[in-house]
Amino acid sequence: MKHLFTLIGLFVSGCLFAQGNNCDSIAWAKDRKLMWTDFRATPDTSIKDVALSAIRLQKKWKLVGDTVSINIYSYFRPCYAWSKSKDSDTLLMHEQGHFNISEYFRRMMIKKLSEQNFKRRNLANDIQTIYLDINSQLKMFSELYDAKTDFSRNRGAQIEWTGKIMSMIDSLEAFADINIRKFVTE
């Protein structure tokens, strides 16, 4: 049996997001599922992994007067994503799962940021601390997902986890907006 190992590429960005290298990004959307044609990079044949999803959580923020505006995005990067095997629906479902996990944690980040009381002197540090904490949780959850689904090889577990992740996303529907605005105190 072929080994189906999946590697998620999580590109943690700072405050700016570059669209360089002529690489279109696909923003997460409930009605837009990944397709094999979205995996455009050349596969790395020197490793056992069968697929790599390039996913980026990105934050942008700006302070205007006493209000901070924070945008959090979850993107799939086709020009960095690849697959050696494009005939497995279960593997594609698994890769979509990684993208969905990213969206769940994006919403978690919006939730945490909206609950935070910001002070001007700590603003950048507070935003970065929440950002790094959420990214750490995302990484751990993705590893658990890979283990529980056996990197998509356990089809039953894969189907179960697909539903579980979508339920988690739905539980944070109140935080689906990419932007929050908060008052900042001195």
C-alpha positions as a Python dict, from the first residue, in 0.01 Angstrom:
ca = {
    (1, 'M'): (0, 0, 0),
    (2, 'K'): (130, 340, -89),
    (3, 'H'): (214, 571, 194),
    (4, 'L'): (3, 883, 183),
    (5, 'F'): (176, 1142, 394),
    (6, 'T'): (51, 1493, 385),
    (7, 'L'): (245, 1802, 477),
    (8, 'I'): (77, 2129, 547),
    (9, 'G'): (275, 2437, 459),
    (10, 'L'): (183, 2709, 701),
    (11, 'F'): (325, 3041, 599),
    (12, 'V'): (303, 3278, 892),
    (13, 'S'): (302, 3632, 768),
    (14, 'G'): (347, 3963, 935),
    (15, 'C'): (146, 4272, 871),
    (16, 'L'): (189, 4278, 493),
    (17, 'F'): (83, 4023, 237),
    (18, 'A'): (259, 4006, -98),
    (19, 'Q'): (91, 3867, -407),
    (20, 'G'): (431, 3815, -567),
    (21, 'N'): (547, 3535, -794),
    (22, 'N'): (225, 3560, -996),
    (23, 'C'): (61, 3332, -743),
    (24, 'D'): (-311, 3372, -702),
    (25, 'S'): (-442, 3309, -354),
    (26, 'I'): (-770, 3137, -281),
    (27, 'A'): (-948, 3284, 18),
    (28, 'W'): (-1136, 3031, 228),
    (29, 'A'): (-1507, 3019, 145),
    (30, 'K'): (-1763, 2765, 259),
    (31, 'D'): (-1890, 2711, -96),
    (32, 'R'): (-1544, 2699, -264),
    (33, 'K'): (-1379, 2359, -224),
    (34, 'L'): (-1025, 2285, -333),
    (35, 'M'): (-974, 2102, -661),
    (36, 'W'): (-669, 1916, -783),
    (37, 'T'): (-614, 2192, -1039),
    (38, 'D'): (-543, 2422, -742),
    (39, 'F'): (-225, 2224, -669),
    (40, 'R'): (5, 2385, -926),
    (41, 'A'): (359, 2346, -792),
    (42, 'T'): (591, 2071, -908),
    (43, 'P'): (589, 1784, -656),
    (44, 'D'): (904, 1721, -454),
    (45, 'T'): (995, 1369, -560),
    (46, 'S'): (1280, 1347, -310),
    (47, 'I'): (1038, 1300, -17),
    (48, 'K'): (771, 1042, 66),
    (49, 'D'): (494, 1295, 114),
    (50, 'V'): (217, 1266, -143),
    (51, 'A'): (79, 1619, -112),
    (52, 'L'): (156, 1959, 28),
    (53, 'S'): (-106, 2225, 97),
    (54, 'A'): (31, 2575, 120),
    (55, 'I'): (-191, 2765, 359),
    (56, 'R'): (-134, 3109, 503),
    (57, 'L'): (-294, 3287, 793),
    (58, 'Q'): (-236, 3655, 744),
    (59, 'K'): (-304, 3955, 961),
    (60, 'K'): (-321, 4322, 878),
    (61, 'W'): (-397, 4595, 1123),
    (62, 'K'): (-393, 4969, 1148),
    (63, 'L'): (-461, 5220, 1419),
    (64, 'V'): (-657, 5532, 1326),
    (65, 'G'): (-724, 5763, 1617),
    (66, 'D'): (-856, 5550, 1900),
    (67, 'T'): (-975, 5261, 1683),
    (68, 'V'): (-776, 4962, 1568),
    (69, 'S'): (-896, 4776, 1261),
    (70, 'I'): (-770, 4418, 1232),
    (71, 'N'): (-817, 4187, 933),
    (72, 'I'): (-740, 3816, 952),
    (73, 'Y'): (-737, 3604, 635),
    (74, 'S'): (-696, 3236, 554),
    (75, 'Y'): (-551, 3168, 208),
    (76, 'F'): (-456, 2865, 2),
    (77, 'R'): (-151, 2930, -218),
    (78, 'P'): (-179, 2723, -539),
    (79, 'C'): (171, 2798, -671),
    (80, 'Y'): (325, 2640, -358),
    (81, 'A'): (83, 2347, -325),
    (82, 'W'): (144, 2015, -500),
    (83, 'S'): (32, 1656, -515),
    (84, 'K'): (199, 1349, -662),
    (85, 'S'): (-137, 1173, -685),
    (86, 'K'): (-439, 1359, -816),
    (87, 'D'): (-678, 1066, -832),
    (88, 'S'): (-770, 1026, -464),
    (89, 'D'): (-1089, 1197, -351),
    (90, 'T'): (-1001, 1106, 8),
    (91, 'L'): (-661, 1275, -15),
    (92, 'L'): (-823, 1588, -161),
    (93, 'M'): (-1078, 1580, 123),
    (94, 'H'): (-784, 1561, 364),
    (95, 'E'): (-613, 1862, 209),
    (96, 'Q'): (-943, 2054, 221),
    (97, 'G'): (-953, 1960, 589),
    (98, 'H'): (-625, 2142, 647),
    (99, 'F'): (-768, 2450, 477),
    (100, 'N'): (-1083, 2421, 690),
    (101, 'I'): (-873, 2391, 1006),
    (102, 'S'): (-703, 2714, 907),
    (103, 'E'): (-1043, 2883, 875),
    (104, 'Y'): (-1150, 2756, 1217),
    (105, 'F'): (-840, 2903, 1377),
    (106, 'R'): (-882, 3225, 1180),
    (107, 'R'): (-1223, 3260, 1341),
    (108, 'M'): (-1074, 3173, 1681),
    (109, 'M'): (-826, 3453, 1628),
    (110, 'I'): (-1105, 3699, 1547),
    (111, 'K'): (-1287, 3584, 1863),
    (112, 'K'): (-981, 3631, 2085),
    (113, 'L'): (-898, 3967, 1932),
    (114, 'S'): (-1257, 4087, 1976),
    (115, 'E'): (-1245, 3988, 2345),
    (116, 'Q'): (-915, 4168, 2404),
    (117, 'N'): (-907, 4510, 2569),
    (118, 'F'): (-634, 4693, 2382),
    (119, 'K'): (-410, 4963, 2522),
    (120, 'R'): (-214, 5180, 2283),
    (121, 'R'): (126, 5105, 2442),
    (122, 'N'): (80, 4725, 2414),
    (123, 'L'): (-122, 4709, 2093),
    (124, 'A'): (134, 4556, 1857),
    (125, 'N'): (256, 4309, 2120),
    (126, 'D'): (-97, 4201, 2217),
    (127, 'I'): (-197, 4141, 1854),
    (128, 'Q'): (125, 3947, 1784),
    (129, 'T'): (90, 3737, 2102),
    (130, 'I'): (-263, 3628, 2007),
    (131, 'Y'): (-151, 3565, 1648),
    (132, 'L'): (140, 3342, 1755),
    (133, 'D'): (-72, 3157, 2012),
    (134, 'I'): (-342, 3078, 1757),
    (135, 'N'): (-82, 2965, 1502),
    (136, 'S'): (69, 2733, 1761),
    (137, 'Q'): (-274, 2583, 1834),
    (138, 'L'): (-339, 2547, 1460),
    (139, 'K'): (-13, 2356, 1413),
    (140, 'M'): (-88, 2117, 1702),
    (141, 'F'): (-444, 2058, 1582),
    (142, 'S'): (-323, 1989, 1227),
    (143, 'E'): (-80, 1729, 1361),
    (144, 'L'): (-363, 1565, 1559),
    (145, 'Y'): (-580, 1567, 1245),
    (146, 'D'): (-305, 1397, 1044),
    (147, 'A'): (-260, 1133, 1315),
    (148, 'K'): (-632, 1063, 1364),
    (149, 'T'): (-701, 1034, 989),
    (150, 'D'): (-370, 856, 923),
    (151, 'F'): (-294, 1123, 661),
    (152, 'S'): (-622, 1038, 478),
    (153, 'R'): (-558, 662, 466),
    (154, 'N'): (-835, 592, 718),
    (155, 'R'): (-1135, 692, 505),
    (156, 'G'): (-1389, 647, 785),
    (157, 'A'): (-1190, 867, 1021),
    (158, 'Q'): (-1136, 1116, 738),
    (159, 'I'): (-1510, 1149, 679),
    (160, 'E'): (-1573, 1181, 1055),
    (161, 'W'): (-1307, 1453, 1094),
    (162, 'T'): (-1435, 1642, 791),
    (163, 'G'): (-1774, 1673, 960),
    (164, 'K'): (-1620, 1755, 1296),
    (165, 'I'): (-1410, 2039, 1152),
    (166, 'M'): (-1708, 2188, 967),
    (167, 'S'): (-1910, 2178, 1291),
    (168, 'M'): (-1626, 2361, 1465),
    (169, 'I'): (-1629, 2629, 1195),
    (170, 'D'): (-2007, 2662, 1220),
    (171, 'S'): (-1979, 2704, 1599),
    (172, 'L'): (-1787, 3026, 1536),
    (173, 'E'): (-2024, 3172, 1277),
    (174, 'A'): (-2046, 3491, 1485),
    (175, 'F'): (-1676, 3547, 1404),
    (176, 'A'): (-1691, 3477, 1031),
    (177, 'D'): (-1618, 3839, 935),
    (178, 'I'): (-1254, 3901, 847),
    (179, 'N'): (-1248, 4243, 1011),
    (180, 'I'): (-1288, 4363, 1366),
    (181, 'R'): (-1274, 4717, 1497),
    (182, 'K'): (-1187, 4786, 1858),
    (183, 'F'): (-1150, 5094, 2070),
    (184, 'V'): (-798, 5141, 2204),
    (185, 'T'): (-736, 5306, 2539),
    (186, 'E'): (-429, 5497, 2654),
}
